[in-house]
Amino acid sequence: MNKKRILVISSKPPFPVQNGAAIRTMQMLRMLSVFYDIDLIYTYTGQDSRAGLDKLCKNIYAFRTSVLGMVSRGILGLFISKPLQCSYFYSSKVNGYVKNNMHKYHLAFCNNIRTAQYVIDIPCYKIIDYVDAISMNYWGAIKNANLFWKYINKIEYKRLACYEKRVLMAFDKHIIISSVDKNFIKSGAAENSKEIFVIGNSVPFDEELITQNEESNLVFVGSMCYAPNIVAVKTFVKSIFPLVLNRIPNAKFYIVGSRPVKSICDLASENIIVTGFVDDPKDYLRKATVVVVPMYSGAGVQNKILEAMSIGCCVVTTKIGSEGLECISDGQELFIRSEYNEMADTIVDLIDDKQQRERVGKAAKKYINNFLTFNIIFDYVRNKHFKSSTQRLPKPGSAVHFSY
């Protein structure tokens, strides 16, 4: 039986895979390509790289846009009611293609809340992957922002909260990365609002298990222009790392991630190394004594934690950092310490206890193998969400093969 044709709408290029958004989009493309012929559409700045997409997509429609144009649309978005980031990522070319061609497809799959605007008013079958509750991200960012950004974040939070609930009513199917994000969006929604189904992120798995070293290297990995990561690192350097240095003066803190903003670059010192972009962050994870993920804002599942756990790193994070990790146990697969003194004490204890790090690292790797490999998540999605391939497929605009 021939596969049916669907349109996947992405706000950014999903390849190369350099951040959590790309990880999520590529995972969904891999799953959907088993059942459908995919046409993919997105906008990009700079150079367009699609080498990893040809085997997953039949057709790729990529429209170039300028950073200046995106910023201008974001500023103008202050004067309309939709979320600022929807204005920022809007493309008239994408909108024109969708309006003129949506009738050719059996469904539209939007890879985040920003792309929902293209089909929200079109009478077609549509699926949204919220990924995470972006409104929750902005809610958490309000308290850490200066006066100007506090004002902007409040506006964006209110708009996103309303828009997410509008999408909840307008779209046919909804998926998200964790139950925490699901509950945030569903809170205050109408009692008859549609269900949101949780599909986690997978992690590449191999047999590698790092060798616990005798050094005192603390490592944080993440995009360093992303506000929650900036807050995390600055909080760690100001309130936690000095407590570690008081007891272990030779400890090093590696801040590993692309596009570090000036306030992060200014943190560099003899004990703090800001690497900027690196080809393979795992090179630093492999030499980490402890991986620290001190998140105090943000939403969704922290891919940086999953990647560290997948090779047996010993991770210390906060309650916010651990949100969305189902069946995780504090002190077993990782350590959850939100208080500054408790986090510092745990880090020092782990630096001094190689056997404890090895135990937790092995348990972390087992957790990934049991719950978060691609095959495990795909089997769950296939068995729960896709009808048998022997069933008759629907006509465009009618009942859909992708079923919950």
DRENRO-808859 format. One record per residue: z, y, x of N, C-alpha, C in turn. Coordinates in steps of 0.1 Angstrom, whole numbers, padded with zeros to 4 digits, always signed. Each point is the difference from the previous one (the first is absolute). Layout:
ZYXZYXZYX
...
This chain:
+0000-0012+0008+0000+0012-0008+0000+0012+0009
-0009+0010-0003-0001+0012+0007+0013+0009-0001
+0004+0006+0010+0011+0009-0001-0004+0013-0007
+0010+0006-0007-0002+0012-0007+0002+0012+0009
-0006+0011-0003+0000+0012+0008+0011+0009-0004
+0008+0005+0010+0011+0010-0003-0001+0011+0010
+0006+0011-0004+0001+0012+0009+0014+0002+0004
+0002+0001+0013+0013+0003+0006-0001+0014+0006
+0010+0009-0005+0000+0014+0004+0011+0002+0009
-0002+0005+0012+0010+0002+0010+0000+0015+0004
+0012+0006+0002+0001+0014+0004-0003+0002+0015
+0001-0011+0008-0003+0001+0014-0007-0012+0005
-0006+0000+0011-0007-0012+0006+0011-0010+0003
-0002-0013-0005+0010-0010+0003-0001-0006+0013
-0010+0003+0008-0002-0005+0013-0004+0011+0010
+0006+0000+0012+0008-0010+0006+0014+0001-0006
+0007-0012+0001+0013-0001-0006+0011+0005+0009
+0004+0013-0003+0009+0007+0009+0013+0004-0007
+0001-0002-0013+0012+0005-0007+0002-0009-0012
+0012+0002-0007+0003-0008-0011-0010+0000-0012
-0006+0012-0002-0009+0001-0011-0013-0009+0003
-0004+0000+0012-0012-0008+0004+0004-0015-0001
+0012-0003+0004+0004-0014-0001+0000-0005-0014
+0005+0008-0009+0000-0004-0014-0014-0001-0006
-0009+0010+0003-0013+0000-0006-0008-0012+0006
+0001-0003+0013-0007-0012+0005+0005-0013-0006
+0013-0001-0002+0005-0012-0007-0006-0002-0014
+0000+0011-0007-0006-0001-0014-0015-0003+0000
-0007+0006+0010-0014-0003+0001-0002-0015+0004
+0008-0005+0009-0001-0015+0003+0002-0009-0012
+0010+0004-0008+0003-0008-0012-0011+0001-0011
-0004+0012-0003-0010+0003-0010-0014-0006+0004
-0003+0000+0013-0013-0005+0004-0002-0015-0003
+0011-0007-0001-0002-0014-0003-0005-0002-0015
+0003+0009-0008-0004-0001-0015-0011+0009-0004
-0003+0011+0007-0009+0010-0004-0009+0004+0011
-0012+0006-0004-0008+0007+0009+0005+0015+0000
+0003+0005+0011+0007+0013+0001-0009+0011+0005
-0001+0011-0008-0005+0012+0005+0012+0009+0003
+0000+0006+0012+0011+0008+0005-0004+0014+0002
+0008+0010-0005-0004+0014+0001+0012+0007+0006
-0002+0009+0009+0011+0008+0006-0005+0013+0007
+0009+0009+0003-0004+0012+0008+0006-0002+0014
-0006+0008+0010+0006-0001+0013-0003+0013+0007
+0008+0003+0010-0002+0011+0010-0002-0006+0013
-0007+0007+0009-0002-0005+0013-0011-0011+0000
+0002-0011+0006-0010-0010+0001+0003-0011-0010
-0010-0006-0006+0002-0011-0010-0002-0013+0008
+0011-0008-0001+0000-0014+0006+0002-0010-0011
-0010-0009-0001+0001-0010-0011-0003-0014+0006
+0002-0003+0012-0003-0013+0006+0007-0011-0006
+0013+0003-0005+0008-0011-0006-0002-0002-0014
-0010+0008-0006-0001+0000-0015-0013-0008-0004
-0009-0002+0008-0013-0006-0004+0001-0014-0006
+0010-0008+0005+0001-0013-0006+0008-0001-0013
+0006+0012-0004+0008+0000-0012-0007+0007-0011
-0010+0009+0003-0006+0009-0010-0015-0002+0000
-0006+0000-0012-0015+0000-0001-0006+0013+0004
+0006+0011-0005-0005+0013+0002+0011+0009+0004
-0002+0010+0009+0010+0010+0003-0006+0014-0001
+0007+0008-0008-0004+0014-0002+0010+0009+0006
-0003+0006+0011+0010+0008+0008-0005+0014+0000
+0008+0010-0005-0004+0014+0000+0009+0008+0009
-0007+0007+0009+0007+0008+0009+0006+0013-0006
+0012+0003+0004+0006+0013-0005+0007+0006+0012
+0003+0013-0002+0006+0008+0011+0015+0002-0002
+0007+0001+0011+0015+0002-0001+0002+0014-0007
-0008+0010+0004+0001+0013-0006-0002-0001-0015
-0010-0007-0005-0002-0002-0014+0012-0007-0007
+0006-0010+0006+0011-0007-0005+0012+0010-0002
+0003+0008+0011+0011+0009+0000-0002+0011-0011
-0013+0005-0001-0003+0010-0010+0002-0006-0014
-0004-0012-0003+0002-0006-0013+0015-0002-0003
+0008-0004+0011+0014-0001-0002+0007+0013-0004
-0004+0011+0007+0006+0013-0004-0004+0004-0014
-0013-0002-0003-0004+0004-0014+0007-0009-0010
+0004-0012+0004+0007-0009-0009+0013+0005-0005
+0006+0010+0007+0012+0006-0004-0001+0006-0014
-0012+0004-0004-0002+0007-0012-0005-0008-0012
-0001-0013+0002-0003-0009-0011+0012-0010-0001
-0001-0009-0010+0012-0008-0003+0000-0014+0007
-0011-0004+0005+0001-0014+0006+0006+0000+0014
+0004-0011+0005+0007+0000+0013-0008+0006+0011
+0006+0007+0009-0007+0006+0011-0008-0009+0008
+0005-0012+0003-0008-0009+0008-0012-0006-0007
+0000+0000-0013-0012-0003-0008-0011+0011+0003
+0004+0012+0000-0009+0011+0003-0005-0001+0014
+0010-0003+0009-0003+0000+0015-0011-0011+0003
+0001-0012-0007-0009-0011+0003-0012+0000-0009
-0001+0009-0009-0011+0000-0010-0014+0002+0007
-0010-0007-0005-0013+0001+0005-0010+0001-0012
-0007+0010-0001-0010+0002-0011-0011-0011+0002
-0003-0004+0012-0010-0010+0002+0005-0014-0005
+0012-0003+0003+0006-0013-0005+0000+0001-0016
+0005+0011-0005+0001+0002-0014-0014-0002-0007
-0010+0006+0006-0014-0001-0005-0005-0014+0000
+0002-0007+0011-0004-0014+0001+0007-0009-0011
+0013+0002-0001+0007-0008-0010-0005+0002-0014
-0001+0013-0004-0004+0003-0013-0014-0005-0003
-0009+0000+0009-0014-0004-0002-0002-0015+0001
+0009-0007+0006-0002-0014+0003+0010-0010-0005
+0011+0005-0006+0011-0009-0004-0004-0010-0010
-0011+0003-0008-0005-0009-0010-0005-0013+0006
-0003+0000+0013-0006-0011+0007+0011-0011+0004
+0012+0004-0001+0011-0008+0006+0009-0006-0011
+0006-0011+0003+0009-0007-0009+0013+0006+0000
+0004+0006+0011+0013+0007+0000+0001+0010+0012
+0009+0009-0001+0003+0009+0011+0014-0004+0006
+0001+0000+0013+0013-0003+0006+0003+0012+0009
+0010+0007-0004+0004+0012+0008+0012-0003+0009
-0002+0004+0013+0009-0005+0010+0013+0008+0002
+0001+0011-0008+0013+0008-0001-0002+0010-0011
+0011+0007-0002+0001+0010-0011-0010+0011+0002
-0004+0003+0013-0010+0011+0002-0014-0003-0005
-0003-0012-0001-0014-0004-0005-0001-0002-0015
+0012-0001-0006+0000-0002-0015-0007+0011-0007
-0001+0012+0005-0006+0011-0007-0015-0002-0003
-0007-0009+0008-0014-0002-0002-0003-0008-0013
+0009-0008-0004-0003-0009-0011+0010+0001-0012
+0010+0008+0002+0011+0001-0010-0005+0003-0014
-0011+0008-0001-0005+0003-0013-0013-0007-0004
-0004-0009+0009-0012-0008-0003+0003-0013-0007
-0007-0003-0011+0003-0012-0008-0005-0012+0007
+0007-0005+0010-0003-0012+0007+0012-0008+0003
-0001-0012+0004+0012-0008+0004+0004+0005+0014
+0013+0004+0002+0004+0005+0012+0014-0005+0004
+0001-0003+0014+0012-0005+0006+0005+0010+0010
+0013+0003+0001+0005+0009+0009+0010-0008+0009
-0001+0002+0013+0010-0004+0010+0007+0013+0004
+0012+0002-0006+0008+0011+0004+0004+0000+0015
+0000-0012+0006+0005-0003+0013+0015+0003+0000
+0004+0012+0000+0015+0003-0002+0001+0012-0010
+0012+0003-0003+0003+0011-0010+0000+0013+0009
-0011+0007+0000-0001+0012+0009+0009+0011-0005
+0003+0000-0013+0009+0010-0006+0014-0002+0007
+0004-0013+0002+0013-0003+0006+0000+0005+0014
-0011+0000+0007-0001+0005+0014+0003+0015+0000
-0006+0007-0010+0002+0015+0000+0014+0003-0005
+0006-0008-0009+0013+0002-0004+0010-0001+0012
-0002-0009+0009+0008-0002+0011-0002+0011+0011
-0013+0006+0000-0003+0010+0010+0006+0013-0003
+0003+0003-0013+0005+0013-0004+0012+0004+0009
+0010-0009+0001+0013+0004+0007-0002+0002+0015
-0011-0005+0006-0002+0001+0014-0009+0011+0004
-0005+0007-0010-0011+0010+0003+0006+0014+0002
-0007+0009+0007+0004+0014+0000-0003+0007-0013
+0003+0012-0002-0001+0007-0013-0014-0001-0006
-0010+0003+0009-0014+0000-0005-0004-0014-0005
+0002-0010+0008-0004-0013-0003+0009-0006-0011
+0012+0004-0001+0009-0004-0011-0007+0004-0013
-0005+0012-0001-0007+0005-0012-0012-0008-0003
-0008-0002+0011-0013-0008-0002+0004-0014-0005
+0009-0006+0007+0004-0014-0003+0005-0002-0015
+0007+0010-0004+0005+0000-0014-0012+0001-0010
-0009+0008+0003-0012+0001-0009-0007-0013+0000
-0003-0006+0012-0007-0012+0001+0007-0012-0006
+0013+0000+0002+0008-0011-0007-0002+0000-0015
+0002+0011-0006-0001+0001-0015-0014-0004-0004
-0010+0005+0007-0014-0003-0004-0003-0015+0002
+0005-0006+0011-0003-0014+0002+0007-0009-0010
+0013+0004-0003+0007-0008-0010-0007-0001-0013
-0005+0012-0005-0008+0000-0012-0013-0007+0001
-0007+0001+0011-0013-0006+0002+0001-0015+0001
+0010-0005+0007+0002-0014+0001+0002-0006-0014
+0007+0006-0008+0003-0005-0014-0013+0001-0008
-0008+0011+0002-0013+0001-0007-0009-0012+0004
+0000-0003+0013-0008-0011+0004+0005-0013-0005
+0013-0001-0002+0006-0012-0005-0005-0003-0014
-0003+0010-0008-0005-0001-0014-0015-0002+0000
-0007+0007+0010-0015+0000-0001-0007-0012+0006
+0007-0006+0011-0007-0011+0007+0004-0013-0007
-0009-0010+0002+0002-0013-0006+0010-0009+0007
-0001+0000+0013+0009-0009+0008+0006+0009+0012
+0012-0004+0004+0007+0008+0010+0007-0009+0010
-0001+0003+0013+0007-0008+0010+0006+0010+0010
+0011-0005+0007+0007+0009+0009+0007-0009+0010
+0005+0006+0011+0004-0008+0012+0014-0005-0001
+0009+0006-0009+0014-0005+0000+0006+0003-0014
+0010-0008-0003+0008+0002-0013+0007+0014+0000
+0004+0005+0012+0007+0013+0000-0009+0011-0004
-0013-0001+0005-0010+0010-0004-0004-0001-0015
-0001-0013-0004-0003-0003-0014+0010+0007-0009
+0013-0003+0003+0011+0005-0009+0000+0015+0000
-0003+0007+0011+0000+0014+0000-0011+0006-0009
-0012-0006+0000-0010+0005-0009+0003-0003-0014
+0005-0012-0003+0003-0004-0014+0012+0007-0006
+0009+0006+0009+0011+0007-0006-0005+0012-0008
+0005+0001-0012-0004+0011-0009-0014-0002-0007
-0007-0011+0003-0013-0002-0006+0003-0005-0014
-0010+0001-0009+0001-0005-0013+0003-0015+0000
+0007-0004-0011+0004-0014-0001-0012-0010+0000
-0011+0005-0006-0012-0008-0002-0010+0001+0012
+0005+0007+0011-0009+0001+0012-0003-0013+0006
-0011-0001+0007-0005-0012+0005+0008-0005+0012
-0001-0013+0003+0008-0006+0011-0007+0004+0013
+0009+0001+0010-0005+0002+0014+0003-0012+0008
-0009-0007+0006+0002-0012+0007+0001+0002+0015
+0010-0006+0006+0003+0002+0014-0008-0010+0009
-0008+0005+0009-0007-0008+0010+0003+0006+0014
+0006-0008+0008+0005+0005+0013-0011+0001+0010
+0003+0007+0011-0009+0000+0012+0001-0012+0009
-0011-0005+0004+0001-0012+0009+0000+0005+0014
+0004-0009+0009+0002+0003+0015-0008-0010+0007
-0008+0004+0010-0007-0010+0009+0011-0009+0006
-0002-0013+0000+0010-0009+0006-0006-0008+0011
+0006-0001+0011-0004-0010+0010+0013-0006+0006
-0001-0008+0010+0011-0008+0005+0008+0008+0011
-0004+0013+0003+0007+0008+0010+0014+0002-0005
+0009-0002+0010+0014+0004-0002+0005+0007+0013
+0003+0013-0002+0003+0008+0013+0012-0006+0007
+0000+0002+0013+0011-0004+0008+0010+0012+0001
+0012-0002-0005+0010+0011+0000+0003+0004+0014
-0002+0013+0003+0002+0005+0013+0014+0005+0003
+0004+0003+0012+0013+0005+0004+0001+0015+0001
-0011+0007-0004+0000+0014+0001+0007+0007-0012
-0001+0013-0001+0006+0007-0011-0011+0009-0006
-0011-0006-0005-0011+0007-0005+0001+0000-0016
+0001+0012-0005-0001+0002-0015-0014+0005-0003
-0006-0006-0011-0014+0004-0003-0001+0003-0014
-0007+0011-0003-0004+0003-0014-0016+0001+0000
-0006-0006-0010-0015+0000-0001-0003+0005-0013
-0010+0010+0000-0004+0006-0013-0008+0013+0003
-0009+0003-0010-0008+0012+0001+0010+0012+0001
-0002+0008+0010+0010+0011+0002-0004+0014-0005
-0010-0001-0010-0002+0012-0008+0004-0002-0014
+0006-0012-0003+0004-0003-0013+0015+0004-0002
+0002+0008-0011+0013+0007-0001+0012-0009+0000
+0000-0012-0007+0012-0008+0001+0003-0006+0014
-0011-0002+0007+0002-0005+0014+0005+0011+0009
-0004+0012-0002+0005+0012+0007+0015+0002-0002
+0004-0001-0013+0014+0001-0004+0008-0011+0007
-0005-0012+0000+0007-0012+0005+0002+0002+0015
-0010+0004+0008+0001+0001+0014+0009+0012+0004
-0001+0011-0007+0008+0012+0003+0015-0003-0003
+0002-0007-0011+0014-0003-0004+0006-0010+0011
-0008-0009+0004+0005-0010+0010+0003+0007+0013
-0009+0009+0005+0002+0007+0012+0012+0009+0000
+0002+0007-0012+0011+0009-0001+0014-0006-0002
+0000-0011-0009+0013-0005-0005+0004-0014+0005
-0010-0008+0004+0003-0014+0003-0001-0003+0015
-0012+0004+0006-0002-0003+0014+0010+0005+0010
+0005+0013-0002+0011+0004+0009+0012-0009+0000
+0003-0006-0012+0012-0009+0000-0003-0013+0008
-0013-0004+0000-0004-0012+0008+0001+0004+0015
-0005+0012+0003+0000+0004+0015+0014+0002+0005
+0009+0003-0008+0014+0002+0005+0005-0014+0005
-0005-0011-0005+0005-0013+0004-0010-0007+0009
-0013+0003-0001-0010-0006+0008-0009+0011+0005
+0004+0007+0011-0008+0011+0005-0014-0002+0004
-0003-0013+0003-0014-0002+0004-0009-0004-0011
+0004+0001-0013-0008-0004-0011-0012+0009-0001
-0011-0006-0004-0013+0008-0002-0004-0002-0015
-0005+0012-0005-0005+0000-0014-0015+0003+0001
-0008-0010-0005-0015+0002+0000-0005+0003-0014
-0006+0012-0001-0006+0004-0013-0015-0003+0001
-0004-0010-0007-0014-0005+0002-0008+0002-0013
-0010+0009+0001-0008+0003-0012-0010+0011+0002
-0010+0000-0008-0011+0009+0002+0004+0014-0005
-0007+0010+0005+0001+0014-0005+0014+0005-0001
+0008-0001+0010+0014+0006-0001-0001+0015-0001
+0007+0006-0010+0001+0014-0002+0008+0006+0011
-0001+0014+0001+0007+0007+0012+0015-0003+0000
+0006+0000-0011+0015-0002+0000+0004-0014+0005
-0009-0010-0001+0002-0013+0006-0003+0000+0015
-0011+0006+0004-0003+0001+0014+0011+0007+0008
+0006+0010-0007+0011+0008+0007+0012-0009+0002
+0001-0011-0006+0012-0009+0002+0000-0007+0014
-0012-0001+0006-0002-0008+0012+0010+0005+0011
+0006-0010+0006+0010+0002+0011+0000-0012+0009
+0010-0001+0009+0001-0011+0009+0002-0013-0007
+0008+0001-0011+0003-0012-0008-0008-0001-0013
-0009+0009-0003-0008+0000-0012-0014+0001+0004
-0008-0010-0003-0014-0001+0003-0009+0001-0012
-0008+0010-0001-0010+0002-0011-0013-0004+0005
-0005-0011-0006-0013-0006+0006-0012+0006-0006
+0000+0005-0012-0012+0003-0007-0007-0013-0004
-0014+0001-0003-0007-0012-0004+0000-0010+0011
+0001-0013-0004-0001-0011+0010-0010-0010-0007
-0007-0008+0008-0010-0009-0005+0007-0011-0008
+0011-0005+0005+0007-0011-0006+0015+0002+0000
+0006+0005-0012+0014+0002+0000+0009-0012+0003
-0006-0012-0001+0008-0012+0003+0003-0001+0015
-0007+0007+0008+0003+0000+0014+0014+0006+0002
+0004+0010-0008+0013+0006+0001+0010-0008-0008
-0004-0006-0011+0010-0009-0007+0004-0012+0008
-0009-0005+0009+0003-0011+0008+0010+0003+0011
+0001+0012+0004+0010+0004+0010+0012+0007-0006
+0001+0000-0014+0012+0006-0007+0012-0009+0001
+0011+0006+0004+0013-0008-0002+0004+0001-0015
-0001+0011-0006+0003+0002-0014-0011+0009-0006
-0006-0004-0011-0009+0009-0007+0008+0008-0011
-0001+0013+0001+0008+0008-0010-0009+0006-0010
+0004-0001-0012-0008+0006-0011+0009+0008-0009
+0005+0012+0004+0010+0007-0007-0005+0009-0011
-0006-0006-0010-0006+0007-0011+0010+0006-0010
-0001+0013-0002+0009+0007-0009-0008+0007-0012
-0013-0003+0000-0008+0004-0011-0013-0009+0000
-0008+0002-0010-0012-0009-0001+0000-0009-0011
-0011-0008-0002-0001-0009-0011-0008-0012+0005
+0000-0011-0008-0008-0012+0004+0007-0008+0010
-0008-0010+0005+0005-0009+0010-0004+0005+0014
+0009-0001+0009-0003+0005+0014-0007-0011+0008
-0013+0002+0001-0008-0009+0008+0005-0001+0014
+0005+0011+0006+0005-0001+0013+0011-0010+0002
+0008-0002-0010+0011-0010+0000-0006-0014+0000
-0010-0002-0009-0006-0013-0002-0007-0005+0013
-0007+0010+0007-0008-0003+0012+0010-0004+0011
+0011+0007+0001+0010-0003+0010+0006-0014-0003
+0004-0003-0012+0006-0013-0004-0010-0011+0003
-0013+0002-0001-0010-0010+0001-0001-0006+0014
+0005+0007+0010+0000-0005+0014+0014-0003+0005
+0010+0001-0010+0014-0003+0004+0008+0011+0006
-0004+0012-0003+0009+0011+0004+0013+0001-0008
+0010+0006+0007+0012+0002-0007+0000+0015-0006
+0001+0001-0013-0002+0013-0006+0013+0005-0006
+0002+0013+0002+0011+0007-0007-0006+0011-0009
+0003+0000-0012-0006+0010-0009+0011+0006-0010
-0004+0008-0009+0009+0005-0011-0003-0007-0013
+0008+0004-0010-0002-0005-0013-0014+0003-0005
-0004+0013+0002-0013+0004-0005-0011-0007+0008
+0002-0003+0013-0010-0007+0007-0001-0014-0004
+0010-0006-0005+0000-0014-0005-0005-0002-0014
-0002+0011-0007-0003-0001-0014-0014-0007-0002
-0001-0009-0010-0013-0007-0002-0001-0013+0007
+0010-0003+0009+0000-0013+0007+0008-0010-0008
-0007-0008-0008+0007-0009-0009+0006-0011+0008
+0012-0005-0004+0006-0011+0006+0005+0002+0014
+0001+0013+0004+0004+0003+0014+0015+0000+0000
+0006-0004+0011+0015+0000+0002+0004+0008+0012
+0010+0009-0003+0005+0008+0011+0008-0009+0009
-0004+0001+0013+0007-0008+0011-0007-0013+0002
-0010-0003-0008-0007-0013+0002-0014+0003+0006
-0009+0006-0008-0013+0003+0005-0001+0014+0006
+0009+0009-0003+0001+0013+0006+0013+0006-0003
+0003+0012+0005+0012+0007-0003-0002+0013-0007
+0008+0002-0011-0002+0012-0009+0013+0008+0003
-0002+0012+0006+0011+0009+0003-0005+0014-0002
+0005+0006-0011-0004+0014-0003+0009+0011+0006
+0013-0003+0002+0009+0009+0006-0003+0001+0015
+0000+0013+0005-0004+0002+0014+0009-0008+0010
+0013+0001-0002+0009-0008+0010-0002-0015-0001
-0002-0005-0012-0002-0014-0002-0013-0005+0007
-0010+0008-0002-0013-0003+0006+0001+0000+0016
+0007+0010+0005+0001+0001+0015+0009-0012+0005
+0010-0003-0007+0009-0011+0004-0008-0013+0000
-0008-0003-0010-0008-0012-0002-0010-0001+0011
-0007+0011+0003-0010+0001+0011+0007-0004+0014
+0011+0006+0003+0007-0003+0012+0004-0014+0001
+0005-0006-0011+0005-0014+0000-0012-0009+0002
-0012+0003-0006-0011-0008+0002-0006+0001+0014
+0000+0011+0006-0004+0001+0014+0008-0009+0009
+0013-0001-0003+0009-0008+0008+0000-0015-0004
-0007-0004-0010+0001-0013-0005-0015-0006-0002
-0005-0006+0011-0013-0005+0000-0001-0012-0010
+0010-0008-0001-0001-0012-0009-0001+0005-0015
+0008+0010-0003-0001+0005-0014-0014+0005-0003
-0006+0007+0010-0014+0005-0002-0010-0011-0002
+0002-0011+0008-0009-0011-0001+0002-0007-0014
+0012-0001-0005+0002-0006-0013-0006+0008-0011
+0002+0013+0000-0006+0008-0010-0015+0000+0001
-0005+0001+0012-0015+0000+0002-0007-0012-0006
+0006-0012+0003-0005-0012-0005+0001-0001-0016
+0011+0005-0005+0001+0001-0015-0010+0009-0006
-0002+0011+0007-0010+0010-0005-0014-0006+0000
-0004-0007+0010-0013-0006+0001-0001-0011-0011
+0010-0007-0003+0000-0011-0010-0002+0007-0014
+0007+0011-0002-0001+0008-0013-0015+0003-0002
-0007+0006+0010-0014+0003-0001-0008-0012-0004
+0002-0011+0007-0007-0012-0002+0002-0006-0014
+0012+0002-0005+0003-0006-0013-0005+0009-0012
-0001+0013+0002-0002+0009-0011-0013+0009+0001
-0004+0004+0012-0009+0011+0001-0013-0002+0008
-0004-0013+0002-0013-0002+0006-0010+0003-0010
-0013+0002+0004-0010+0003-0009-0003-0012-0010
+0001-0012+0006-0003-0012-0009+0010-0001-0011
+0013+0003+0003+0011-0001-0010-0002+0010-0011
-0003+0012+0004-0002+0011-0010-0013-0002-0008
-0010-0005+0007-0013-0002-0007+0002-0012-0010
+0007-0010+0004+0002-0012-0010+0008+0005-0012
+0009+0009+0002+0008+0005-0011-0009+0008-0009
-0008+0009+0006-0009+0009-0008-0010-0009-0008
-0006-0010+0007-0010-0008-0006+0005-0008-0011
+0012-0006+0001+0006-0008-0010+0005+0008-0012
+0005+0012+0003+0006+0007-0011-0009+0010-0006
-0010+0005+0007-0007+0012-0005-0015-0003-0002
-0006-0010+0005-0014-0003-0002-0002-0012-0009
-0009+0002-0010-0003-0012-0008-0009-0009+0007
-0001-0012-0005-0008-0011+0007-0014+0005+0001
-0006-0003+0011-0014+0004+0002-0010-0007-0009
+0004-0010-0007-0008-0007-0009-0001+0007-0013
+0009+0010-0003-0001+0007-0013-0011+0009+0000
-0005+0003-0012-0011+0009-0002+0005+0015+0004
-0008+0007+0008+0004+0013+0004-0004+0010-0011
+0007+0011-0001-0003+0010-0010-0012+0009+0002
-0004+0006-0010-0010+0010+0002+0007+0013+0004
-0008+0009+0006+0006+0013+0005+0007+0007-0012
+0012+0005+0003+0008+0007-0009+0008-0008-0010
-0001-0014+0001+0008-0008-0009+0011-0006+0008
+0006-0011-0006+0011-0007+0007-0005-0004+0014
+0010-0001+0009-0003-0001+0015+0004-0012+0006
-0007-0004+0011+0003-0012+0008+0014+0002+0007
+0002+0012+0005+0013+0002+0007+0011+0002-0011
+0008-0010-0001+0009-0001-0011+0015-0002+0004
+0009+0006-0008+0014-0001+0003+0007-0007-0012
